[in-house]
Amino acid sequence: MKKTVLLIGTLDTKGPEIDYISQILHAMGLETLVMDIGVVRSSTIRSDISRGKVCSAGGTEFKTLFEFRRRDLVMEAMGKGAAVLARRLYDKNRIHGVLAVGGNQGTSIATTAMKSLPLGVPKVMVSTVASGNTRPYIGNTDTAMMFSIADILGGPNTVTQTVLANAAGAIAGMS
């Protein structure tokens, strides 16, 4: 049985980066499932788990998400849904590790999902906020946090390609 890595990202802003990582992992012989946690606009990158499905799993319908009018409440709803779905996939033996890419919002949502998984399940978070205090994001978990060095926006560049390839290698080695 091939190992499967859950890739989590805001595909509306980090879609090309998630796609790049997916291609690397496939070349390494791993399967991927892509979860979209983006809330701003739709993406041209294919997801296996839509942002609407994530939101619904958290108990909120996507079309009503913007009625919250507060970013922290949107992140909480999406984080709750991502956590429910990640745990469900793990319990069904459908995923063997998680890799996510994000800025502040994506990191908050993705690490909430990672916290739902048991100790020992490989978890890698590539984030723009990893150069600061990461405790609010990872708490007391075994999540590996990698600093993206450059902003993760507009597709992989010469700096982020290396960081993202290293993250793919890390999750592949752990899975």
OpenMM code with the backbone's topology and positions (N, CA, C; nanometers):
from openmm import Vec3, app, unit

residues = "MET LYS LYS THR VAL LEU LEU ILE GLY THR LEU ASP THR LYS GLY PRO GLU ILE ASP TYR ILE SER GLN ILE LEU HIS ALA MET GLY LEU GLU THR LEU VAL MET ASP ILE GLY VAL VAL ARG SER SER THR ILE ARG SER ASP ILE SER ARG GLY LYS VAL CYS SER ALA GLY GLY THR GLU PHE LYS THR LEU PHE GLU PHE ARG ARG ARG ASP LEU VAL MET GLU ALA MET GLY LYS GLY ALA ALA VAL LEU ALA ARG ARG LEU TYR ASP LYS ASN ARG ILE HIS GLY VAL LEU ALA VAL GLY GLY ASN GLN GLY THR SER ILE ALA THR THR ALA MET LYS SER LEU PRO LEU GLY VAL PRO LYS VAL MET VAL SER THR VAL ALA SER GLY ASN THR ARG PRO TYR ILE GLY ASN THR ASP THR ALA MET MET PHE SER ILE ALA ASP ILE LEU GLY GLY PRO ASN THR VAL THR GLN THR VAL LEU ALA ASN ALA ALA GLY ALA ILE ALA GLY MET SER".split()
positions = [
    Vec3(0.0833, -0.1186, 0.0000),
    Vec3(0.0000, 0.0000, 0.0000),
    Vec3(0.0878, 0.1250, 0.0000),
    Vec3(0.0587, 0.2163, -0.0911),
    Vec3(0.1326, 0.3418, -0.0972),
    Vec3(0.0928, 0.4325, 0.0183),
    Vec3(0.1894, 0.5065, 0.0681),
    Vec3(0.1634, 0.6050, 0.1731),
    Vec3(0.1011, 0.7289, 0.1100),
    Vec3(0.0133, 0.7929, 0.1854),
    Vec3(-0.0547, 0.9133, 0.1376),
    Vec3(-0.0293, 1.0285, 0.2332),
    Vec3(0.0062, 1.1430, 0.1760),
    Vec3(0.0291, 1.2647, 0.2524),
    Vec3(-0.0862, 1.3603, 0.2268),
    Vec3(-0.1438, 1.4118, 0.3341),
    Vec3(-0.2464, 1.5144, 0.3246),
    Vec3(-0.1756, 1.6489, 0.3089),
    Vec3(-0.2042, 1.7183, 0.1997),
    Vec3(-0.1494, 1.8518, 0.1759),
    Vec3(-0.2586, 1.9536, 0.2070),
    Vec3(-0.2276, 2.0458, 0.2970),
    Vec3(-0.3252, 2.1465, 0.3383),
    Vec3(-0.2739, 2.2840, 0.2991),
    Vec3(-0.3607, 2.3621, 0.2354),
    Vec3(-0.3217, 2.4975, 0.1996),
    Vec3(-0.4394, 2.5813, 0.1558),
    Vec3(-0.4198, 2.7113, 0.1616),
    Vec3(-0.5172, 2.8055, 0.1084),
    Vec3(-0.4913, 2.8115, -0.0418),
    Vec3(-0.5623, 2.7307, -0.1157),
    Vec3(-0.5337, 2.7178, -0.2583),
    Vec3(-0.5569, 2.8466, -0.3358),
    Vec3(-0.6344, 2.9385, -0.2805),
    Vec3(-0.6543, 3.0663, -0.3486),
    Vec3(-0.5273, 3.1511, -0.3484),
    Vec3(-0.4390, 3.1286, -0.2537),
    Vec3(-0.3132, 3.2043, -0.2486),
    Vec3(-0.1888, 3.1160, -0.2522),
    Vec3(-0.1993, 2.9912, -0.2126),
    Vec3(-0.0837, 2.9008, -0.2071),
    Vec3(-0.0984, 2.7802, -0.2997),
    Vec3(-0.1925, 2.7873, -0.3916),
    Vec3(-0.2198, 2.6759, -0.4818),
    Vec3(-0.0992, 2.6277, -0.5616),
    Vec3(-0.0255, 2.7170, -0.6277),
    Vec3(0.0907, 2.6705, -0.7041),
    Vec3(0.1965, 2.6019, -0.6169),
    Vec3(0.2105, 2.6475, -0.4935),
    Vec3(0.3073, 2.5848, -0.4025),
    Vec3(0.2616, 2.4446, -0.3635),
    Vec3(0.1332, 2.4287, -0.3336),
    Vec3(0.0791, 2.2961, -0.3006),
    Vec3(0.0933, 2.2031, -0.4204),
    Vec3(0.0641, 2.2528, -0.5399),
    Vec3(0.0778, 2.1733, -0.6617),
    Vec3(0.2233, 2.1302, -0.6826),
    Vec3(0.3170, 2.2198, -0.6585),
    Vec3(0.4598, 2.1904, -0.6718),
    Vec3(0.5013, 2.0784, -0.5754),
    Vec3(0.4589, 2.0886, -0.4508),
    Vec3(0.4905, 1.9851, -0.3518),
    Vec3(0.4273, 1.8522, -0.3915),
    Vec3(0.3050, 1.8570, -0.4393),
    Vec3(0.2356, 1.7352, -0.4809),
    Vec3(0.3130, 1.6631, -0.5912),
    Vec3(0.3615, 1.7384, -0.6872),
    Vec3(0.4399, 1.6788, -0.7959),
    Vec3(0.5673, 1.6126, -0.7429),
    Vec3(0.6334, 1.6768, -0.6495),
    Vec3(0.7564, 1.6199, -0.5906),
    Vec3(0.7233, 1.4906, -0.5166),
    Vec3(0.6179, 1.4926, -0.4362),
    Vec3(0.5807, 1.3731, -0.3600),
    Vec3(0.5399, 1.2582, -0.4516),
    Vec3(0.4681, 1.2880, -0.5582),
    Vec3(0.4317, 1.1831, -0.6548),
    Vec3(0.5566, 1.1231, -0.7183),
    Vec3(0.6543, 1.2073, -0.7499),
    Vec3(0.7804, 1.1574, -0.8068),
    Vec3(0.8551, 1.0688, -0.7077),
    Vec3(0.8318, 1.0893, -0.5791),
    Vec3(0.8934, 1.0074, -0.4745),
    Vec3(0.8135, 0.8808, -0.4455),
    Vec3(0.7018, 0.8628, -0.5148),
    Vec3(0.6217, 0.7423, -0.4974),
    Vec3(0.5128, 0.7522, -0.3924),
    Vec3(0.4838, 0.8729, -0.3459),
    Vec3(0.3791, 0.8933, -0.2464),
    Vec3(0.2516, 0.9449, -0.3129),
    Vec3(0.1399, 0.9115, -0.2548),
    Vec3(0.0111, 0.9652, -0.2980),
    Vec3(-0.0164, 1.0926, -0.2182),
    Vec3(-0.1043, 1.1760, -0.2693),
    Vec3(-0.1427, 1.2969, -0.1962),
    Vec3(-0.2944, 1.3141, -0.1989),
    Vec3(-0.3439, 1.3765, -0.0950),
    Vec3(-0.4801, 1.4280, -0.0892),
    Vec3(-0.4648, 1.5768, -0.0614),
    Vec3(-0.5324, 1.6606, -0.1370),
    Vec3(-0.5199, 1.8051, -0.1214),
    Vec3(-0.6463, 1.8609, -0.0573),
    Vec3(-0.6263, 1.9331, 0.0543),
    Vec3(-0.7366, 1.9984, 0.1259),
    Vec3(-0.7250, 2.1492, 0.1081),
    Vec3(-0.8303, 2.2087, 0.0564),
    Vec3(-0.8351, 2.3538, 0.0359),
    Vec3(-0.8960, 2.4215, 0.1576),
    Vec3(-0.8182, 2.5098, 0.2208),
    Vec3(-0.8681, 2.5846, 0.3355),
    Vec3(-0.8783, 2.7339, 0.3042),
    Vec3(-0.8698, 2.7678, 0.1758),
    Vec3(-0.8788, 2.9072, 0.1334),
    Vec3(-1.0205, 2.9597, 0.1451),
    Vec3(-1.0338, 3.0862, 0.1761),
    Vec3(-1.1673, 3.1439, 0.1927),
    Vec3(-1.1894, 3.2686, 0.1075),
    Vec3(-1.0869, 3.3191, 0.0418),
    Vec3(-1.1006, 3.4467, -0.0277),
    Vec3(-1.1632, 3.4315, -0.1659),
    Vec3(-1.1054, 3.3454, -0.2486),
    Vec3(-1.1571, 3.3267, -0.3843),
    Vec3(-1.1338, 3.1828, -0.4271),
    Vec3(-1.1958, 3.1426, -0.5358),
    Vec3(-1.1771, 3.0058, -0.5844),
    Vec3(-1.0381, 2.9922, -0.6453),
    Vec3(-0.9965, 2.8680, -0.6640),
    Vec3(-0.8627, 2.8393, -0.7135),
    Vec3(-0.8707, 2.7565, -0.8406),
    Vec3(-0.7677, 2.7665, -0.9205),
    Vec3(-0.7586, 2.6828, -1.0403),
    Vec3(-0.6893, 2.5505, -1.0088),
    Vec3(-0.6353, 2.5374, -0.8891),
    Vec3(-0.5682, 2.4149, -0.8466),
    Vec3(-0.6732, 2.3170, -0.7947),
    Vec3(-0.6641, 2.1935, -0.8375),
    Vec3(-0.7594, 2.0897, -0.7985),
    Vec3(-0.7405, 2.0514, -0.6518),
    Vec3(-0.8519, 2.0363, -0.5829),
    Vec3(-0.8452, 1.9854, -0.4458),
    Vec3(-0.9279, 1.8578, -0.4371),
    Vec3(-0.8874, 1.7708, -0.3481),
    Vec3(-0.9650, 1.6503, -0.3206),
    Vec3(-1.0705, 1.6786, -0.2148),
    Vec3(-1.0408, 1.7755, -0.1296),
    Vec3(-1.1321, 1.8149, -0.0224),
    Vec3(-1.1542, 1.9647, -0.0361),
    Vec3(-1.2740, 2.0020, -0.0744),
    Vec3(-1.3044, 2.1422, -0.1030),
    Vec3(-1.3127, 2.2262, 0.0242),
    Vec3(-1.2985, 2.3546, 0.0068),
    Vec3(-1.3103, 2.4474, 0.1191),
    Vec3(-1.4517, 2.4432, 0.1778),
    Vec3(-1.5520, 2.4194, 0.0928),
    Vec3(-1.6889, 2.4058, 0.1418),
    Vec3(-1.7058, 2.2849, 0.2308),
    Vec3(-1.6421, 2.1747, 0.1925),
    Vec3(-1.6494, 2.0520, 0.2729),
    Vec3(-1.5781, 2.0723, 0.4067),
    Vec3(-1.4655, 2.1440, 0.4050),
    Vec3(-1.3924, 2.1730, 0.5289),
    Vec3(-1.4801, 2.2556, 0.6225),
    Vec3(-1.5387, 2.3595, 0.5682),
    Vec3(-1.6240, 2.4481, 0.6474),
    Vec3(-1.7423, 2.3712, 0.7064),
    Vec3(-1.8076, 2.2895, 0.6237),
    Vec3(-1.9227, 2.2106, 0.6705),
    Vec3(-1.8840, 2.1137, 0.7814),
    Vec3(-1.7664, 2.0535, 0.7694),
    Vec3(-1.7207, 1.9603, 0.8730),
    Vec3(-1.7018, 2.0312, 1.0063),
    Vec3(-1.6785, 2.1621, 1.0014),
    Vec3(-1.6654, 2.2412, 1.1232),
    Vec3(-1.7976, 2.2934, 1.1760),
    Vec3(-1.9065, 2.2594, 1.1070),
    Vec3(-2.0379, 2.2983, 1.1547),
    Vec3(-2.0917, 2.4285, 1.0977),
    Vec3(-2.0261, 2.4804, 0.9936),
    Vec3(-2.0690, 2.6062, 0.9332),
    Vec3(-2.0790, 2.5876, 0.7823),
    Vec3(-2.1788, 2.6464, 0.7219),
    Vec3(-2.1890, 2.6425, 0.5759),
    Vec3(-2.1006, 2.7516, 0.5175),
    Vec3(-2.0289, 2.7191, 0.4106),
    Vec3(-1.9322, 2.8126, 0.3530),
    Vec3(-1.9958, 2.9458, 0.3148),
    Vec3(-2.1158, 2.9420, 0.2592),
    Vec3(-2.1800, 3.0665, 0.2141),
    Vec3(-2.2111, 3.1611, 0.3294),
    Vec3(-2.2214, 3.1089, 0.4521),
    Vec3(-2.2480, 3.1948, 0.5674),
    Vec3(-2.1205, 3.2329, 0.6437),
    Vec3(-2.0081, 3.1788, 0.6006),
    Vec3(-1.8814, 3.2034, 0.6708),
    Vec3(-1.8487, 3.3526, 0.6809),
    Vec3(-1.8800, 3.4273, 0.5786),
    Vec3(-1.8426, 3.5687, 0.5758),
    Vec3(-1.9343, 3.6573, 0.6599),
    Vec3(-2.0416, 3.5989, 0.7086),
    Vec3(-2.1275, 3.6729, 0.8003),
    Vec3(-2.0575, 3.6954, 0.9340),
    Vec3(-1.9532, 3.6158, 0.9624),
    Vec3(-1.8783, 3.6312, 1.0877),
    Vec3(-1.8116, 3.7689, 1.0937),
    Vec3(-1.7644, 3.8169, 0.9785),
    Vec3(-1.6975, 3.9471, 0.9676),
    Vec3(-1.5757, 3.9617, 1.0586),
    Vec3(-1.5306, 3.8540, 1.1139),
    Vec3(-1.4088, 3.8564, 1.1958),
    Vec3(-1.3193, 3.7430, 1.1510),
    Vec3(-1.1968, 3.7769, 1.1165),
    Vec3(-1.1009, 3.6796, 1.0652),
    Vec3(-1.0750, 3.5663, 1.1634),
    Vec3(-1.0690, 3.5971, 1.2929),
    Vec3(-1.0425, 3.4929, 1.3917),
    Vec3(-1.1544, 3.3896, 1.3949),
    Vec3(-1.2781, 3.4311, 1.3746),
    Vec3(-1.3898, 3.3367, 1.3739),
    Vec3(-1.3903, 3.2519, 1.2466),
    Vec3(-1.3506, 3.3114, 1.1361),
    Vec3(-1.3382, 3.2362, 1.0104),
    Vec3(-1.2299, 3.1293, 1.0264),
    Vec3(-1.1151, 3.1681, 1.0823),
    Vec3(-1.0048, 3.0727, 1.1029),
    Vec3(-1.0468, 2.9626, 1.1991),
    Vec3(-1.1214, 2.9962, 1.3013),
    Vec3(-1.1679, 2.8961, 1.3977),
    Vec3(-1.2608, 2.7943, 1.3308),
    Vec3(-1.3546, 2.8430, 1.2494),
    Vec3(-1.4482, 2.7527, 1.1809),
    Vec3(-1.3756, 2.6612, 1.0836),
    Vec3(-1.2840, 2.7177, 1.0043),
    Vec3(-1.2107, 2.6370, 0.9071),
    Vec3(-1.1141, 2.5413, 0.9781),
    Vec3(-1.0528, 2.5856, 1.0864),
    Vec3(-0.9630, 2.4986, 1.1631),
    Vec3(-1.0364, 2.3799, 1.2228),
    Vec3(-1.1535, 2.4056, 1.2757),
    Vec3(-1.2346, 2.2978, 1.3336),
    Vec3(-1.2699, 2.1945, 1.2268),
    Vec3(-1.3118, 2.2415, 1.1101),
    Vec3(-1.3459, 2.1498, 1.0016),
    Vec3(-1.2256, 2.0725, 0.9505),
    Vec3(-1.1129, 2.1407, 0.9359),
    Vec3(-0.9904, 2.0745, 0.8892),
    Vec3(-0.9476, 1.9672, 0.9886),
    Vec3(-0.9620, 1.9961, 1.1173),
    Vec3(-0.9250, 1.8990, 1.2207),
    Vec3(-1.0153, 1.7758, 1.2152),
    Vec3(-1.1450, 1.7977, 1.2007),
    Vec3(-1.2393, 1.6855, 1.1921),
    Vec3(-1.2050, 1.5962, 1.0733),
    Vec3(-1.1819, 1.6568, 0.9582),
    Vec3(-1.1551, 1.5787, 0.8378),
    Vec3(-1.0190, 1.5087, 0.8427),
    Vec3(-0.9171, 1.5775, 0.8938),
    Vec3(-0.7848, 1.5151, 0.9042),
    Vec3(-0.7901, 1.3937, 0.9967),
    Vec3(-0.8567, 1.4081, 1.1091),
    Vec3(-0.8671, 1.2965, 1.2026),
    Vec3(-0.9472, 1.1814, 1.1423),
    Vec3(-1.0529, 1.2139, 1.0720),
    Vec3(-1.1344, 1.1106, 1.0065),
    Vec3(-1.0499, 1.0333, 0.9033),
    Vec3(-0.9727, 1.1049, 0.8247),
    Vec3(-0.8861, 1.0407, 0.7245),
    Vec3(-0.7808, 0.9527, 0.7916),
    Vec3(-0.7237, 1.0016, 0.9001),
    Vec3(-0.6235, 0.9234, 0.9729),
    Vec3(-0.6865, 0.7971, 1.0327),
    Vec3(-0.8013, 0.8114, 1.0957),
    Vec3(-0.8684, 0.6965, 1.1578),
    Vec3(-0.9059, 0.5891, 1.0562),
    Vec3(-0.9301, 0.6298, 0.9328),
    Vec3(-0.9623, 0.5354, 0.8252),
    Vec3(-0.8369, 0.4863, 0.7516),
    Vec3(-0.7179, 0.5222, 0.8043),
    Vec3(-0.5895, 0.4831, 0.7468),
    Vec3(-0.5726, 0.5337, 0.6028),
    Vec3(-0.6299, 0.6506, 0.5753),
    Vec3(-0.6194, 0.7080, 0.4410),
    Vec3(-0.5044, 0.8061, 0.4279),
    Vec3(-0.4516, 0.8553, 0.5416),
    Vec3(-0.3350, 0.9439, 0.5371),
    Vec3(-0.2295, 0.8932, 0.6348),
    Vec3(-0.1045, 0.9220, 0.5998),
    Vec3(0.0075, 0.8750, 0.6814),
    Vec3(0.0994, 0.9896, 0.7228),
    Vec3(0.0622, 1.1100, 0.6885),
    Vec3(0.1366, 1.2296, 0.7240),
    Vec3(0.0651, 1.3515, 0.6700),
    Vec3(0.1053, 1.4689, 0.7199),
    Vec3(0.0442, 1.5948, 0.6786),
    Vec3(0.1539, 1.6957, 0.6524),
    Vec3(0.1407, 1.7652, 0.5404),
    Vec3(0.2302, 1.8761, 0.5081),
    Vec3(0.1429, 1.9942, 0.4697),
    Vec3(0.1701, 2.1100, 0.5269),
    Vec3(0.0911, 2.2297, 0.4977),
    Vec3(0.1827, 2.3470, 0.4673),
    Vec3(0.1267, 2.4418, 0.3938),
    Vec3(0.1966, 2.5648, 0.3576),
    Vec3(0.1038, 2.6798, 0.3912),
    Vec3(0.1575, 2.7833, 0.4590),
    Vec3(0.0690, 2.8944, 0.4899),
    Vec3(0.1359, 3.0162, 0.5476),
    Vec3(0.0616, 3.1229, 0.5434),
    Vec3(0.0941, 3.2444, 0.6158),
    Vec3(0.0285, 3.2343, 0.7523),
    Vec3(-0.0047, 3.3447, 0.8117),
    Vec3(-0.0642, 3.3422, 0.9455),
    Vec3(-0.1960, 3.2647, 0.9481),
    Vec3(-0.2882, 3.2991, 0.8584),
    Vec3(-0.4198, 3.2347, 0.8583),
    Vec3(-0.4088, 3.0867, 0.8243),
    Vec3(-0.3379, 3.0538, 0.7180),
    Vec3(-0.3234, 2.9140, 0.6782),
    Vec3(-0.2511, 2.8314, 0.7832),
    Vec3(-0.1522, 2.8910, 0.8482),
    Vec3(-0.0782, 2.8204, 0.9529),
    Vec3(-0.1693, 2.7897, 1.0712),
    Vec3(-0.2512, 2.8858, 1.1088),
    Vec3(-0.3438, 2.8652, 1.2207),
    Vec3(-0.4415, 2.7517, 1.1899),
    Vec3(-0.4989, 2.7534, 1.0709),
    Vec3(-0.5964, 2.6506, 1.0336),
    Vec3(-0.5296, 2.5135, 1.0218),
    Vec3(-0.4180, 2.5075, 0.9501),
    Vec3(-0.3508, 2.3789, 0.9261),
    Vec3(-0.2968, 2.3167, 1.0547),
    Vec3(-0.2405, 2.3981, 1.1421),
    Vec3(-0.1865, 2.3407, 1.2656),
    Vec3(-0.2983, 2.2973, 1.3605),
    Vec3(-0.4151, 2.3584, 1.3484),
    Vec3(-0.5304, 2.3089, 1.4242),
    Vec3(-0.5629, 2.1670, 1.3793),
    Vec3(-0.5590, 2.1441, 1.2484),
    Vec3(-0.5818, 2.0089, 1.1959),
    Vec3(-0.4731, 1.9133, 1.2443),
    Vec3(-0.3484, 1.9574, 1.2435),
    Vec3(-0.2369, 1.8725, 1.2864),
    Vec3(-0.2489, 1.8336, 1.4330),
    Vec3(-0.2984, 1.9260, 1.5148),
    Vec3(-0.3144, 1.8973, 1.6578),
    Vec3(-0.4154, 1.7862, 1.6840),
    Vec3(-0.5030, 1.7602, 1.5877),
    Vec3(-0.6037, 1.6547, 1.6053),
    Vec3(-0.5450, 1.5152, 1.5862),
    Vec3(-0.4228, 1.5082, 1.5373),
    Vec3(-0.3602, 1.3791, 1.5077),
    Vec3(-0.2688, 1.3349, 1.6211),
    Vec3(-0.2559, 1.2046, 1.6402),
    Vec3(-0.1746, 1.1543, 1.7511),
    Vec3(-0.0246, 1.1825, 1.7351),
    Vec3(0.0424, 1.1767, 1.8452),
    Vec3(0.1873, 1.1860, 1.8483),
    Vec3(0.2447, 1.0772, 1.7579),
    Vec3(0.3429, 1.1116, 1.6788),
    Vec3(0.4065, 1.0148, 1.5905),
    Vec3(0.3603, 1.0215, 1.4475),
    Vec3(0.2436, 1.0803, 1.4230),
    Vec3(0.1996, 1.1004, 1.2846),
    Vec3(0.2831, 1.2153, 1.2287),
    Vec3(0.3541, 1.1951, 1.1173),
    Vec3(0.4387, 1.3013, 1.0636),
    Vec3(0.3592, 1.4264, 1.0260),
    Vec3(0.4091, 1.5411, 1.0730),
    Vec3(0.3432, 1.6686, 1.0487),
    Vec3(0.4504, 1.7733, 1.0197),
    Vec3(0.4404, 1.8387, 0.9036),
    Vec3(0.5352, 1.9443, 0.8666),
    Vec3(0.4561, 2.0668, 0.8240),
    Vec3(0.4891, 2.1817, 0.8832),
    Vec3(0.4249, 2.3087, 0.8513),
    Vec3(0.5306, 2.4039, 0.7965),
    Vec3(0.5154, 2.4454, 0.6703),
    Vec3(0.6025, 2.5468, 0.6106),
    Vec3(0.5281, 2.6784, 0.6223),
    Vec3(0.5894, 2.7748, 0.6918),
    Vec3(0.5166, 2.8958, 0.7252),
    Vec3(0.6031, 3.0206, 0.7245),
    Vec3(0.5376, 3.1313, 0.6898),
    Vec3(0.6038, 3.2610, 0.6976),
    Vec3(0.6193, 3.3074, 0.8417),
    Vec3(0.5457, 3.2487, 0.9342),
    Vec3(0.5518, 3.2919, 1.0740),
    Vec3(0.6474, 3.2066, 1.1580),
    Vec3(0.7159, 3.1127, 1.0953),
    Vec3(0.8013, 3.0200, 1.1703),
    Vec3(0.9272, 3.0844, 1.2266),
    Vec3(0.9561, 3.2069, 1.1895),
    Vec3(1.0752, 3.2719, 1.2439),
    Vec3(1.0482, 3.3376, 1.3782),
    Vec3(0.9232, 3.3367, 1.4205),
    Vec3(0.8859, 3.3990, 1.5477),
    Vec3(0.8418, 3.2950, 1.6492),
    Vec3(0.7559, 3.3365, 1.7381),
    Vec3(0.7034, 3.2491, 1.8429),
    Vec3(0.5999, 3.1540, 1.7809),
    Vec3(0.6324, 3.0273, 1.7766),
    Vec3(0.5427, 2.9291, 1.7137),
    Vec3(0.4514, 2.8583, 1.8134),
    Vec3(0.4691, 2.8819, 1.9417),
    Vec3(0.3872, 2.8137, 2.0429),
    Vec3(0.2373, 2.8298, 2.0195),
    Vec3(0.1883, 2.9494, 1.9806),
    Vec3(0.0431, 2.9595, 1.9576),
    Vec3(-0.0067, 2.8671, 1.8457),
    Vec3(0.0802, 2.8289, 1.7572),
    Vec3(0.0407, 2.7456, 1.6435),
    Vec3(0.0564, 2.5958, 1.6718),
    Vec3(0.1681, 2.5592, 1.7317),
    Vec3(0.1926, 2.4152, 1.7478),
    Vec3(0.1805, 2.3657, 1.8908),
    Vec3(0.1836, 2.4554, 1.9865),
    Vec3(0.1676, 2.4135, 2.1255),
    Vec3(0.2664, 2.3049, 2.1633),
    Vec3(0.2174, 2.2025, 2.2303),
    Vec3(0.3009, 2.0908, 2.2742),
    Vec3(0.2781, 1.9695, 2.1840),
    Vec3(0.3080, 1.9856, 2.0555),
    Vec3(0.2897, 1.8764, 1.9604),
    Vec3(0.4229, 1.8435, 1.8946),
    Vec3(0.4218, 1.7395, 1.8146),
    Vec3(0.5437, 1.7000, 1.7435),
    Vec3(0.5422, 1.7495, 1.5982),
    Vec3(0.4814, 1.8649, 1.5759),
    Vec3(0.4791, 1.9263, 1.4434),
    Vec3(0.6135, 1.9916, 1.4152),
    Vec3(0.6695, 1.9614, 1.2994),
    Vec3(0.7940, 2.0269, 1.2562),
    Vec3(0.7569, 2.1539, 1.1809),
    Vec3(0.8134, 2.2651, 1.2231),
    Vec3(0.7832, 2.3943, 1.1607),
    Vec3(0.9049, 2.4386, 1.0805),
    Vec3(0.8833, 2.4712, 0.9539),
    Vec3(0.9906, 2.5187, 0.8663),
    Vec3(0.9599, 2.6619, 0.8242),
    Vec3(1.0594, 2.7486, 0.8347),
    Vec3(1.0445, 2.8872, 0.7915),
    Vec3(1.0557, 2.8933, 0.6399),
    Vec3(0.9638, 2.9616, 0.5772),
    Vec3(0.9620, 2.9691, 0.4312),
    Vec3(1.0698, 3.0622, 0.3751),
    Vec3(1.1304, 3.1410, 0.4581),
    Vec3(1.2336, 3.2395, 0.4251),
    Vec3(1.1772, 3.3549, 0.3425),
    Vec3(1.1077, 3.3241, 0.2348),
    Vec3(1.0451, 3.4267, 0.1506),
    Vec3(0.8935, 3.4126, 0.1605),
    Vec3(0.8234, 3.5151, 0.1176),
    Vec3(0.6772, 3.5085, 0.1180),
    Vec3(0.6316, 3.3977, 0.0240),
    Vec3(0.5286, 3.3281, 0.0639),
    Vec3(0.4740, 3.2181, -0.0154),
    Vec3(0.3547, 3.2735, -0.0908),
    Vec3(0.3806, 3.3254, -0.2091),
    Vec3(0.2756, 3.3894, -0.2862),
    Vec3(0.3203, 3.4030, -0.4305),
    Vec3(0.2333, 3.3670, -0.5210),
    Vec3(0.2641, 3.3860, -0.6623),
    Vec3(0.3378, 3.2705, -0.7267),
    Vec3(0.3464, 3.1601, -0.6588),
    Vec3(0.4132, 3.0427, -0.7141),
    Vec3(0.5549, 3.0288, -0.6627),
    Vec3(0.6074, 2.9069, -0.6692),
    Vec3(0.7438, 2.8827, -0.6213),
    Vec3(0.8462, 2.9687, -0.6965),
    Vec3(0.9429, 3.0194, -0.6226),
    Vec3(1.0531, 3.0949, -0.6829),
    Vec3(1.1838, 3.0276, -0.6441),
    Vec3(1.2957, 3.0867, -0.6780),
    Vec3(1.4243, 3.0204, -0.6527),
    Vec3(1.4492, 2.9936, -0.5052),
    Vec3(1.3956, 3.0754, -0.4175),
    Vec3(1.4123, 3.0531, -0.2734),
    Vec3(1.3116, 2.9495, -0.2239),
    Vec3(1.1834, 2.9726, -0.2521),
    Vec3(1.0818, 2.8839, -0.1966),
    Vec3(1.0830, 2.7446, -0.2592),
    Vec3(1.1302, 2.7320, -0.3826),
    Vec3(1.1403, 2.5982, -0.4427),
    Vec3(1.2267, 2.5071, -0.3562),
    Vec3(1.3380, 2.5585, -0.3100),
    Vec3(1.4281, 2.4793, -0.2255),
    Vec3(1.3619, 2.4438, -0.0935),
    Vec3(1.2978, 2.5422, -0.0304),
    Vec3(1.2315, 2.5182, 0.0981),
    Vec3(1.1193, 2.4151, 0.0816),
    Vec3(1.0379, 2.4305, -0.0214),
    Vec3(0.9255, 2.3391, -0.0436),
    Vec3(0.9737, 2.1985, -0.0788),
    Vec3(1.0803, 2.1901, -0.1572),
    Vec3(1.1369, 2.0572, -0.1901),
    Vec3(1.1925, 1.9913, -0.0644),
    Vec3(1.2558, 2.0673, 0.0228),
    Vec3(1.3059, 2.0127, 0.1485),
    Vec3(1.1916, 1.9657, 0.2383),
    Vec3(1.0822, 2.0411, 0.2388),
    Vec3(0.9657, 2.0004, 0.3183),
    Vec3(0.9078, 1.8707, 0.2638),
    Vec3(0.9006, 1.8592, 0.1319),
    Vec3(0.8525, 1.7349, 0.0698),
    Vec3(0.9434, 1.6189, 0.1071),
    Vec3(1.0741, 1.6413, 0.1030),
    Vec3(1.1690, 1.5378, 0.1416),
    Vec3(1.1536, 1.4988, 0.2875),
    Vec3(1.1281, 1.5983, 0.3721),
    Vec3(1.1116, 1.5711, 0.5157),
    Vec3(0.9893, 1.4850, 0.5416),
    Vec3(0.8755, 1.5216, 0.4815),
    Vec3(0.7535, 1.4425, 0.5069),
    Vec3(0.7669, 1.3034, 0.4440),
    Vec3(0.8336, 1.2946, 0.3307),
    Vec3(0.8533, 1.1642, 0.2668),
    Vec3(0.9389, 1.0737, 0.3559),
    Vec3(1.0415, 1.1321, 0.4135),
    Vec3(1.1289, 1.0543, 0.5017),
    Vec3(1.0610, 1.0116, 0.6304),
    Vec3(0.9668, 1.0910, 0.6773),
    Vec3(0.8963, 1.0614, 0.8021),
    Vec3(0.7802, 0.9643, 0.7813),
    Vec3(0.7242, 0.9606, 0.6610),
    Vec3(0.6026, 0.8814, 0.6357),
    Vec3(0.6343, 0.7348, 0.6092),
] * unit.nanometer
topology = app.Topology()
chain = topology.addChain("A")
for resn in residues:
    res = topology.addResidue(resn, chain)
    for name in ("N", "CA", "C"):
        topology.addAtom(name, app.Element.getBySymbol(name[0]), res)
